[in-house]
Amino acid sequence: MRAAGADVHDLASPVAGEGGWAVAGKKGEFTPAEGIREAAAADAAALGELASSALTLDAEEAPHLVARLSAPPPGRRWTALVTDDLKGVVFASLSARDRSIGHIDLLATHPDVRGRGLGRALVVAAEGWLRGEGAVEARFAGNPPCYAWPGIDVRYTAAACLAESLGYERYHVAWNMTADLTSPLTTYTDLVRLAREDVTVHAAGPADRAAVLAFVREHWNENWAWEVGQATGCHYAAREGEILGFAAWGARPAWFGPMGTAPAARGLGIGRVLLRLCLAEQQAAGMASAQIGWVGPLGFYSRAVGARAERVFWLYRRDL
């Protein structure tokens, strides 16, 4: 079971470190177009405000998205390009799995300058950077594990129209589910049932995280491990000291995931319990709903907590 993403260059590119954005990588041959430059540490606050103004469906979370994309996993090749007046920004990165594939991670233009071709100019500039890094394909699609969304939310229709006008072709559809957190999320009966199978469930404190991360790496991948390491809360199930499953939340605000159960332990109902425990923590934190991102098993989440498919994303790609 999964909830999170399916599955950086010696330019003055913003790379998060102990002191904030800094230069990293090896200098490439990319030169931004006139009026567009690479972002600097001093732009961070302004870019958060810009994102809030531009991303009207995600205004509250938008500054966090900027901060998240500015602090990706070590080794990611990425950049943020901005207009001189900070009215527009585009984040771009290379896929860690296949560095011939580039991603347009986030595009935001201030409402005051819409209709002037600014978004188009920023995407073209990002494509130029990706070409300079060796990419032969660009995608409007999430670059796990550090991404804004799986693709373009269909409600941001102007962004989808821009992508199509630039020659991008839609190749996949993804969705998020929403879990309502206004009703009680009980787990007592399930915990008693699991105890009869000698399965215990625990909140993963600091001392447990290393073991949980090792379990995630063994059964899934480093991307999920990075997300679990970023999570606010995490629960796991074990039997005789062996971890059988995990679930995490808060790698980004109000999002649940990732989660998974080891193949040998599937069918015990572990996933339902871990899911409900995490959602109960989100509920206790004052959230009225949780986003289950880039969902695979629709049926599981619908049955377990009545989650509904709500946000739909179109994924686009084009040759460079």
VOGU-3710 file (C-alpha; in Angstrom, 3 decimals, decimal comma):
1> mraagadvhd> 0,000/0,000/0,000  1,248/3,450/-0,765  0,260/7,048/-0,354  3,199/9,106/-1,491  4,916/9,606/-4,857  4,747/6,657/-7,239  7,502/6,427/-8,960  21,264/19,157/-9,095  25,366/21,889/-11,138  28,191/24,735/-10,685
11> laspvagegg> 25,510/27,329/-11,366  24,506/29,796/-8,687  21,625/27,497/-7,974  19,683/27,549/-4,704  20,575/24,495/-2,699  19,455/24,302/0,903  22,195/23,773/3,434  22,866/24,656/7,029  23,005/28,333/6,225  20,250/28,393/3,620
21> wavagkkgef> 20,501/28,499/-0,160  24,018/28,214/-1,545  26,006/27,394/-4,648  26,492/23,708/-5,454  27,489/21,379/-8,267  29,510/22,022/-11,357  29,131/25,114/-13,510  27,090/24,479/-16,621  26,683/26,440/-19,829  23,168/27,697/-19,123
31> tpaegireaa> 22,590/31,460/-19,278  19,132/32,713/-18,254  17,185/34,895/-20,666  17,120/38,647/-20,156  14,981/39,540/-17,166  15,269/36,049/-15,667  17,944/35,001/-13,188  18,694/32,230/-10,764  17,174/32,663/-7,330  19,247/33,579/-4,298
41> aadaaalgel> 18,835/33,009/-0,569  17,565/36,559/-0,116  14,591/35,780/-2,390  13,171/32,993/-0,224  10,573/34,998/1,718  9,400/36,870/-1,377  9,006/33,619/-3,298  6,847/32,198/-0,523  4,601/35,255/-0,747  4,537/35,027/-4,542
51> assaltldae> 3,489/31,386/-4,381  0,681/32,225/-1,953  -0,636/34,884/-4,328  -0,359/32,713/-7,429  -1,452/29,305/-6,154  -4,944/30,266/-5,098  -6,026/26,675/-4,386  -3,017/26,127/-2,136  -2,349/29,579/-0,715  -1,805/28,432/2,867
61> eaphlvarls> 0,588/25,629/1,934  2,376/27,496/-0,870  5,265/28,953/1,215  5,961/25,460/2,530  6,082/24,121/-1,032  8,737/26,691/-1,903  10,729/25,775/1,206  10,327/22,048/0,483  11,533/22,301/-3,090  14,436/24,413/-1,850
71> apppgrrwta> 15,583/21,631/0,492  15,490/18,428/-1,584  17,340/15,191/-0,832  21,141/15,360/-1,083  22,413/14,963/-4,614  19,371/16,336/-6,439  20,308/18,573/-9,376  17,878/21,479/-9,428  17,410/25,187/-9,847  14,920/27,986/-9,229
81> lvtddlkgvv> 14,651/30,719/-11,850  12,965/34,029/-11,066  12,118/37,231/-12,862  14,117/40,270/-11,825  11,019/41,785/-10,195  10,192/38,499/-8,373  6,793/38,338/-10,053  7,428/34,837/-11,347  9,344/31,694/-10,392  9,895/28,241/-11,828
91> faslsardrs> 11,565/25,309/-10,071  13,150/22,589/-12,204  15,074/19,428/-11,382  16,502/16,238/-12,839  15,117/12,812/-12,036  17,431/10,883/-9,720  16,373/7,635/-11,375  16,999/8,797/-14,953  18,891/12,051/-15,384  17,848/12,318/-19,004
101> ighidllath> 14,405/13,292/-17,644  13,796/16,768/-16,305  10,899/18,076/-14,236  9,107/21,402/-14,071  8,394/21,214/-10,349  6,569/24,462/-9,675  5,522/27,447/-11,772  4,016/30,561/-10,208  3,318/34,015/-11,635  1,735/36,882/-9,749
111> pdvrgrglgr> -1,896/37,623/-10,730  -0,895/41,221/-11,540  1,259/40,097/-14,478  -0,875/37,321/-15,948  -1,359/37,391/-19,705  2,065/38,885/-20,468  3,795/35,637/-21,417  5,779/35,458/-18,188  4,874/31,851/-17,452  5,859/30,797/-20,955
121> alvvaaegwl> 9,209/32,597/-20,674  9,962/30,915/-17,347  9,144/27,430/-18,673  11,334/28,031/-21,732  14,147/29,176/-19,438  13,719/26,065/-17,273  13,842/23,882/-20,382  17,097/25,587/-21,332  18,563/24,758/-17,941  17,414/21,145/-18,240
131> rgegavearf> 19,004/20,817/-21,684  22,247/22,185/-20,279  22,120/19,448/-17,638  21,693/16,743/-20,281  17,934/16,180/-20,117  16,233/15,072/-23,337  12,690/15,097/-21,961  10,812/17,550/-19,728  7,788/16,719/-17,617  5,145/18,581/-15,707
141> agnppcyawp> 5,106/15,740/-13,188  6,209/15,161/-9,632  9,858/14,254/-9,069  9,757/11,954/-6,011  10,330/12,205/-3,198  10,410/16,017/-3,101  7,642/17,442/-5,264  4,744/19,897/-5,138  2,076/17,709/-6,756  1,912/14,621/-8,976
151> gidvrytaaa> 1,212/16,839/-11,991  -0,930/19,840/-12,923  -4,123/20,055/-10,882  -6,890/20,173/-13,486  -8,404/23,142/-11,657  -5,306/25,180/-12,532  -6,631/25,117/-16,077  -4,451/27,964/-17,328  -1,336/25,968/-16,418  -2,596/22,943/-18,358
161> claeslgyer> -3,344/25,178/-21,346  0,161/26,651/-21,160  1,744/23,206/-21,102  -0,266/22,074/-24,115  0,507/25,281/-26,038  4,213/24,546/-25,518  3,851/21,098/-27,048  3,531/18,999/-23,910  1,384/15,881/-24,255  -0,707/14,427/-21,471
171> yhvawnmtad> 0,492/10,894/-20,690  -0,946/9,965/-17,305  -3,544/10,871/-14,680  -3,000/10,804/-10,925  -5,131/11,754/-7,960  -5,133/12,603/-4,285  -7,753/11,383/-1,858  -9,194/13,377/1,032  -9,819/11,780/4,423  -12,379/13,506/6,633
181> ltsplttytd> -11,062/13,959/10,173  -14,200/15,308/11,849  -15,412/11,896/13,074  -13,786/9,592/15,680  -11,078/7,261/14,377  -11,244/4,240/16,640  -8,641/1,467/16,629  -9,292/-0,425/19,890  -10,982/-3,472/18,332  -8,304/-3,768/15,663
191> lvrlaredvt> -5,497/-3,475/18,205  -7,034/-6,261/20,298  -7,343/-8,445/17,204  -3,703/-7,824/16,235  -2,559/-8,594/19,780  -4,047/-12,075/19,378  -1,660/-12,477/16,433  1,223/-11,284/18,638  1,391/-8,062/16,617  2,015/-4,857/18,554
201> vhaagpadra> 1,725/-1,288/17,266  3,985/1,563/18,346  4,527/5,269/17,782  7,990/5,627/16,277  10,010/7,834/18,573  13,520/9,098/17,835  15,040/5,811/19,006  12,845/3,807/16,601  13,219/5,883/13,456  16,476/4,290/12,306
211> avlafvrehw> 14,930/0,813/12,390  11,818/2,018/10,566  13,925/3,745/7,904  15,955/0,562/7,408  12,691/-1,382/6,986  11,425/1,123/4,416  14,671/1,002/2,442  14,674/-2,804/2,460  11,108/-3,226/1,211  10,603/-0,060/-0,851
221> nenwawevgq> 13,189/2,588/-1,716  15,284/5,544/-0,604  12,591/7,996/-1,761  10,106/6,697/0,767  12,798/6,594/3,437  13,530/10,283/2,836  9,834/11,126/3,237  9,552/9,104/6,443  12,607/10,924/7,734  10,811/14,223/7,068
231> atgchyaare> 7,540/13,098/8,678  5,977/14,665/11,750  4,508/11,378/12,969  5,131/7,698/12,281  3,681/4,408/13,556  4,855/0,872/12,977  3,703/-2,679/13,682  6,019/-5,423/14,884  6,020/-9,049/15,957  8,806/-10,480/18,108
241> geilgfaawg> 10,941/-7,455/17,332  10,468/-7,689/13,552  8,865/-4,673/11,871  5,907/-5,667/9,683  4,542/-2,339/8,482  4,698/1,436/8,874  2,724/4,592/8,192  3,801/8,231/8,353  2,251/11,666/8,091  3,378/15,284/7,934
251> arpawfgpmg> 6,256/15,072/5,469  4,331/18,105/4,256  1,488/19,793/6,166  -1,853/17,965/6,191  -0,584/15,077/4,011  -0,629/11,429/4,967  1,922/8,955/3,651  3,844/7,011/2,740  2,748/3,703/4,251  3,390/0,055/3,545
261> tapaarglgi> 3,147/-3,493/4,892  5,733/-6,203/4,305  4,468/-8,858/1,839  4,568/-11,623/4,453  2,294/-9,621/6,802  -0,393/-8,563/4,344  -3,904/-9,702/5,116  -3,603/-9,069/8,862  -5,224/-5,638/8,687  -2,088/-3,833/9,802
271> grvllrlcla> -2,412/-1,071/7,208  -5,883/-0,031/8,368  -4,711/0,314/11,974  -1,577/2,294/11,121  -3,536/4,563/8,788  -6,161/5,325/11,414  -3,563/5,972/14,114  -1,782/8,506/11,905  -5,023/10,213/10,913  -6,026/10,378/14,581
281> eqqaagmasa> -2,783/12,249/15,295  -3,527/14,653/12,474  -6,999/15,107/13,907  -5,505/15,827/17,348  -3,238/18,405/15,700  -6,357/20,346/14,707  -6,749/19,236/11,096  -10,263/18,777/9,700  -9,051/16,697/6,737  -5,931/15,008/5,414
291> qigwvgplgf> -4,605/14,647/1,890  -3,533/11,153/0,833  -1,144/12,012/-1,978  -0,584/10,307/-5,324  -2,787/7,374/-4,352  -2,415/3,842/-5,670  -5,090/1,706/-3,962  -8,315/3,724/-4,112  -10,358/0,888/-2,648  -8,223/0,462/0,455
301> ysravgarae> -8,486/4,079/1,589  -12,160/4,280/0,701  -12,976/1,201/2,808  -10,616/1,985/5,679  -11,587/5,600/6,376  -14,162/6,603/3,754  -11,600/8,685/1,848  -12,757/10,168/-1,444  -10,847/10,852/-4,653  -10,827/14,606/-4,997
311> rvfwlyrrdl> -7,785/16,280/-6,556  -7,020/15,122/-10,092  -3,686/15,805/-11,792  -2,664/15,599/-15,444  0,939/14,613/-16,098  2,588/16,085/-19,207  5,830/15,487/-21,081  7,649/16,602/-24,216  10,974/15,970/-25,907  13,540/18,724/-25,518
//
